[in-house]
Amino acid sequence: MKFLVPVDFTEITNPLLRIVKSFAQAHNGEVDLLHVVSPVLYAPYLESFMISTVDMKLLAEMQERQKEKAKEKLMGLVEFLNPIKSNILVEIGEAAEVILEKEKSYDLIFMGSHKKGLIQRILIGSTTEKVVKYSHKPIFLLKGKEPEGIKKVLIAYDFSEHAKRAMEFGLNLVKPFNPQIFILNVEETIEIPFVVEIKDVLSEKYKEEKLKHLKEVEAKLKKEGFWAEAIMIEGTSPAEGIRKFLQENPHVDLIILGSRGLSGLKRVLIGSTSSELVRSLEIPMLIHRSGE
């Protein structure tokens, strides 16, 4: 597998690299470390700025020094990753745009998420949130406390094709760690405008069919060598149900989520479970994107 790991040399870098190294060792993976330098040259310049040729040359030299410093720091991270095959990339531009332009060459993107205040998030957004929102590749997002290992994994499962593809990818990724797998389906409490007796019969029949399918998934995973347990709980929404499960089971190391990859307008109109959980949870997540 080939991993893309954007790094910004902040406090999240070392925990992220430890996670990356464990997965790269487990899958004989190759790692590309990417640092994006913000541009110091902006064009076109307004004439009123009176930027001289000498000034522009100094700015260009400053940018080159930033790139060289970044390369030196990345080489130190390469040493940490040894003996894993690692490469360094330094680009100039807006971080999220650069990552999204490069993602097609990789199987998985690893990213760390920083805590930001509400005002800061509104004003400048988050590179991680932008990449999660627009990427077409699976993303491993390190949030909250760094897990000591991948021992317990929660898979959010709603019977859809994108959930099945997320589960398949995620299981392949975590299998070398031999974790306990919890397959969670959230039974949404939606009122159906039927006569009460008919509604109860339909709801119970629907629930029975879902439980049957969940048990089939559980049996399949056990046959493949996993410790697995299928669980169905009620919730007003999938995100609310997942948060409820985590409150009662706080030692989960990773959540695997499937995302439909909604267009911007659809995302605004109907929301996204993965986007909501990225904002509200402090726990590592694997987000697997499927097309609409």
Backbone torsions as a table, in degrees:
resi	resn	phi	psi	omega
1	MET	NA	151.3	179.6
2	LYS	-117.5	126.1	-174.7
3	PHE	-112.3	138.7	170.8
4	LEU	-105.3	127.7	-177.0
5	VAL	-127.6	95.4	174.0
6	PRO	-70.7	132.6	179.4
7	VAL	-129.5	146.6	179.4
8	ASP	-122.4	8.0	176.6
9	PHE	65.7	21.3	176.1
10	THR	-93.8	-170.3	-174.2
11	GLU	-65.5	-17.6	-178.9
12	ILE	-81.6	-14.7	-173.2
13	THR	-63.0	-49.7	-176.7
14	ASN	-63.3	-47.5	175.7
15	PRO	-59.4	-38.9	179.6
16	LEU	-63.4	-43.0	-179.2
17	LEU	-65.9	-33.6	177.8
18	ARG	-65.8	-40.6	177.0
19	ILE	-64.2	-47.0	-179.4
20	VAL	-58.6	-43.9	-177.6
21	LYS	-62.7	-40.1	-179.5
22	SER	-64.6	-40.2	179.8
23	PHE	-73.9	-38.1	178.7
24	ALA	-64.2	-39.4	177.0
25	GLN	-65.6	-39.1	-178.1
26	ALA	-68.9	-28.5	-175.2
27	HIS	-116.7	13.0	-178.0
28	ASN	52.0	44.9	-172.7
29	GLY	-85.0	164.1	174.9
30	GLU	-113.2	138.3	-173.5
31	VAL	-119.5	130.2	169.8
32	ASP	-108.5	118.7	177.6
33	LEU	-92.3	124.6	-175.8
34	LEU	-118.8	129.1	169.6
35	HIS	-122.7	133.5	-178.4
36	VAL	-109.1	121.6	178.5
37	VAL	-91.6	128.9	177.6
38	SER	-66.9	136.9	-178.3
39	PRO	-67.6	140.0	174.5
40	VAL	-104.6	-9.0	176.4
41	LEU	-104.6	123.8	179.6
42	TYR	-121.1	130.8	-179.5
43	ALA	-134.2	150.3	-0.5
44	PRO	-79.0	151.5	177.1
45	TYR	-86.5	141.1	173.3
46	LEU	-71.9	140.3	-178.4
47	GLU	-58.6	-32.1	-177.1
48	SER	-67.1	-17.3	178.4
49	PHE	-71.8	-21.9	177.7
50	MET	54.8	46.3	177.5
51	ILE	-79.3	119.3	-178.3
52	SER	-86.1	167.1	177.0
53	THR	-61.3	-37.9	179.3
54	VAL	-64.8	-43.8	179.0
55	ASP	-60.0	-43.1	-179.3
56	MET	-65.0	-36.9	178.2
57	LYS	-65.2	-40.9	178.7
58	LEU	-64.0	-40.4	178.5
59	LEU	-64.2	-40.8	178.8
60	ALA	-64.2	-40.8	177.9
61	GLU	-64.6	-38.6	177.7
62	MET	-61.4	-42.0	179.9
63	GLN	-65.2	-40.3	177.9
64	GLU	-64.6	-37.7	177.2
65	ARG	-64.6	-38.1	177.0
66	GLN	-62.7	-40.2	179.1
67	LYS	-65.1	-42.7	-179.1
68	GLU	-66.2	-39.4	177.5
69	LYS	-63.8	-40.4	179.2
70	ALA	-63.5	-41.1	179.2
71	LYS	-62.6	-39.8	178.2
72	GLU	-62.6	-43.8	179.1
73	LYS	-65.6	-39.5	179.6
74	LEU	-64.7	-36.0	178.4
75	MET	-63.6	-32.6	175.3
76	GLY	-65.5	-36.6	177.8
77	LEU	-70.7	-33.8	176.5
78	VAL	-61.3	-40.5	178.0
79	GLU	-62.1	-39.2	178.2
80	PHE	-63.0	-36.8	-176.3
81	LEU	-78.4	-13.9	179.5
82	ASN	-50.5	140.3	9.0
83	PRO	-92.9	16.3	-179.8
84	ILE	-66.6	138.7	176.8
85	LYS	-68.3	121.3	-175.6
86	SER	-134.4	147.9	177.1
87	ASN	-129.7	155.9	178.2
88	ILE	-115.7	143.2	178.3
89	LEU	-133.5	130.1	174.2
90	VAL	-125.4	121.6	-178.0
91	GLU	-125.3	160.0	175.8
92	ILE	-111.0	132.4	178.5
93	GLY	153.3	-162.4	175.8
94	GLU	-89.2	126.9	-166.6
95	ALA	-55.2	-51.1	-176.7
96	ALA	-60.9	-41.2	-179.1
97	GLU	-64.5	-41.7	179.8
98	VAL	-64.0	-44.2	-179.7
99	ILE	-61.3	-45.7	-178.2
100	LEU	-66.3	-32.9	177.8
101	GLU	-67.8	-31.1	-174.9
102	LYS	-93.7	-12.6	-166.2
103	GLU	-62.4	-26.4	-174.1
104	LYS	-62.0	-18.9	-177.9
105	SER	-87.4	3.2	-171.1
106	TYR	-126.6	155.6	177.4
107	ASP	-87.5	-27.7	-174.6
108	LEU	-157.5	140.5	176.3
109	ILE	-109.9	129.9	174.6
110	PHE	-103.0	130.2	179.2
111	MET	-139.3	150.2	173.0
112	GLY	-106.0	150.5	-178.7
113	SER	-116.5	130.4	178.4
114	HIS	-94.2	148.4	173.5
115	LYS	-78.3	128.6	177.2
116	LYS	-126.2	149.3	173.8
117	GLY	-69.9	160.4	-176.5
118	LEU	-57.9	-47.0	-177.0
119	ILE	-63.2	-42.6	179.6
120	GLN	-62.8	-39.6	180.0
121	ARG	-64.7	-40.8	-179.2
122	ILE	-67.1	-41.1	-174.7
123	LEU	-74.0	-44.9	-173.0
124	ILE	-118.6	-7.4	-179.7
125	GLY	69.0	-163.3	-178.4
126	SER	-140.9	131.3	176.9
127	THR	-55.9	-45.5	-179.1
128	THR	-60.8	-45.7	-179.4
129	GLU	-62.5	-38.1	179.0
130	LYS	-65.4	-43.4	-179.1
131	VAL	-66.3	-44.8	177.8
132	VAL	-59.1	-38.0	-176.3
133	LYS	-70.3	-38.3	-170.8
134	TYR	-112.2	-9.1	-176.8
135	SER	-69.6	149.2	174.3
136	HIS	-104.8	6.9	-177.8
137	LYS	-113.0	156.6	173.9
138	PRO	-61.9	142.8	-179.4
139	ILE	-127.9	127.5	171.1
140	PHE	-95.8	116.0	-175.4
141	LEU	-109.0	115.6	177.4
142	LEU	-87.7	111.6	177.0
143	LYS	-128.6	152.2	176.0
144	GLY	70.9	-152.5	-176.9
145	LYS	-72.3	136.5	177.2
146	GLU	-64.1	125.2	-179.7
147	PRO	-70.0	144.7	178.1
148	GLU	-73.4	-20.5	178.0
149	GLY	-174.4	175.0	177.1
150	ILE	-101.4	84.5	-174.1
151	LYS	-103.5	-33.9	179.9
152	LYS	-132.3	125.0	-175.7
153	VAL	-123.3	131.4	177.2
154	LEU	-105.2	125.0	176.2
155	ILE	-108.8	117.8	175.4
156	ALA	-78.7	124.1	-170.6
157	TYR	-133.3	121.1	-179.1
158	ASP	-121.9	17.8	176.2
159	PHE	74.4	-0.4	-179.4
160	SER	-80.5	165.3	179.4
161	GLU	-65.3	-37.9	-179.4
162	HIS	-68.5	-30.8	175.9
163	ALA	-69.2	-38.3	178.7
164	LYS	-65.7	-41.3	179.1
165	ARG	-67.7	-36.9	177.8
166	ALA	-64.2	-42.6	179.6
167	MET	-63.6	-43.6	-179.5
168	GLU	-61.8	-46.6	179.6
169	PHE	-64.7	-45.8	-177.3
170	GLY	-64.0	-41.6	179.8
171	LEU	-63.8	-40.2	177.3
172	ASN	-62.9	-36.8	-178.1
173	LEU	-70.1	-41.6	-173.5
174	VAL	-93.7	-8.9	-174.6
175	LYS	-54.1	-39.8	-180.0
176	PRO	-61.1	-19.0	-178.7
177	PHE	-91.0	-6.2	177.9
178	ASN	50.8	53.9	-177.1
179	PRO	-84.7	165.8	167.2
180	GLN	-77.7	135.9	-176.8
181	ILE	-113.7	126.2	174.1
182	PHE	-111.4	120.9	177.5
183	ILE	-100.0	112.9	-172.4
184	LEU	-111.1	125.4	170.7
185	ASN	-114.8	132.9	179.2
186	VAL	-101.0	115.2	177.6
187	GLU	-82.5	104.6	-176.7
188	GLU	-71.1	135.4	-179.5
189	THR	-87.6	85.0	-179.6
190	ILE	-110.1	132.1	179.4
191	GLU	-76.0	130.1	178.2
192	ILE	-106.1	126.7	-175.6
193	PRO	-77.5	64.3	176.4
194	PHE	-120.7	168.4	169.2
195	VAL	-58.2	140.1	-171.9
196	VAL	-52.2	-46.6	-176.5
197	GLU	-62.5	-42.7	-179.3
198	ILE	-67.8	-42.3	-179.9
199	LYS	-59.7	-43.9	-178.5
200	ASP	-63.5	-41.2	179.5
201	VAL	-64.4	-46.5	-179.5
202	LEU	-64.1	-43.6	-179.5
203	SER	-62.2	-42.9	-178.7
204	GLU	-67.5	-40.4	178.7
205	LYS	-64.3	-42.9	179.1
206	TYR	-62.6	-42.1	-180.0
207	LYS	-65.2	-40.4	178.8
208	GLU	-61.2	-42.3	-179.5
209	GLU	-65.3	-40.5	179.2
210	LYS	-66.4	-42.4	178.4
211	LEU	-62.2	-40.0	179.0
212	LYS	-61.3	-44.2	-179.8
213	HIS	-66.9	-40.2	177.8
214	LEU	-59.4	-42.4	179.3
215	LYS	-66.0	-32.8	175.9
216	GLU	-66.2	-40.6	177.0
217	VAL	-64.4	-43.4	177.9
218	GLU	-58.4	-45.9	-179.4
219	ALA	-63.2	-38.7	179.5
220	LYS	-63.1	-43.2	-179.8
221	LEU	-66.8	-38.5	177.9
222	LYS	-64.2	-38.6	178.8
223	LYS	-63.6	-30.2	179.7
224	GLU	-83.8	0.7	175.1
225	GLY	101.7	3.0	179.1
226	PHE	-86.8	150.2	162.0
227	TRP	-80.8	121.9	-173.8
228	ALA	-140.4	146.9	175.4
229	GLU	-142.4	125.7	177.6
230	ALA	-94.7	134.5	-174.4
231	ILE	-135.0	138.6	172.5
232	MET	-122.0	128.5	176.6
233	ILE	-131.1	161.3	178.3
234	GLU	-93.8	147.9	177.4
235	GLY	-163.7	157.8	179.1
236	THR	-72.9	-18.4	177.4
237	SER	-158.2	161.0	176.9
238	PRO	-57.6	-42.0	-179.5
239	ALA	-63.2	-42.4	179.7
240	GLU	-64.7	-39.9	178.5
241	GLY	-65.2	-40.4	178.8
242	ILE	-65.3	-42.9	178.1
243	ARG	-62.9	-38.2	178.2
244	LYS	-62.8	-44.5	178.7
245	PHE	-61.1	-42.6	-177.4
246	LEU	-68.6	-30.8	175.9
247	GLN	-64.1	-36.1	-179.1
248	GLU	-87.2	-16.9	-179.8
249	ASN	-133.3	75.2	-170.2
250	PRO	-75.3	-5.2	-173.9
251	HIS	-99.8	22.0	175.5
252	VAL	-72.0	133.9	-177.0
253	ASP	-93.8	-22.4	-174.8
254	LEU	-156.8	139.0	172.9
255	ILE	-110.7	134.7	175.4
256	ILE	-108.6	123.4	-176.4
257	LEU	-125.6	139.0	171.5
258	GLY	-97.3	140.7	179.5
259	SER	-128.0	138.0	-177.4
260	ARG	-77.6	-11.5	-178.7
261	GLY	67.8	50.5	-177.8
262	LEU	-65.4	150.5	173.3
263	SER	-69.0	165.8	-176.8
264	GLY	-55.6	-46.0	-177.6
265	LEU	-65.8	-44.9	179.5
266	LYS	-63.7	-36.6	180.0
267	ARG	-64.1	-38.4	178.6
268	VAL	-67.6	-39.8	-174.5
269	LEU	-74.4	-42.2	-173.2
270	ILE	-117.6	-5.1	176.6
271	GLY	77.0	-178.4	-178.1
272	SER	-147.9	126.2	178.5
273	THR	-61.0	-44.2	-178.5
274	SER	-63.0	-42.2	179.8
275	SER	-63.7	-41.6	179.5
276	GLU	-63.5	-41.7	-179.0
277	LEU	-71.5	-34.9	175.9
278	VAL	-59.7	-39.3	-179.8
279	ARG	-74.5	-33.6	-167.5
280	SER	-101.9	-18.3	-175.4
281	LEU	-105.8	148.3	173.8
282	GLU	-115.2	74.6	-177.7
283	ILE	-156.2	144.3	178.9
284	PRO	-58.9	142.1	-178.1
285	MET	-135.8	146.1	169.1
286	LEU	-113.0	116.1	-177.4
287	ILE	-109.3	117.8	-178.5
288	HIS	-106.7	119.9	-175.3
289	ARG	-93.5	132.0	172.6
290	SER	-118.4	151.4	178.9
291	GLY	-69.2	164.8	-179.1
292	GLU	-67.0	NA	NA
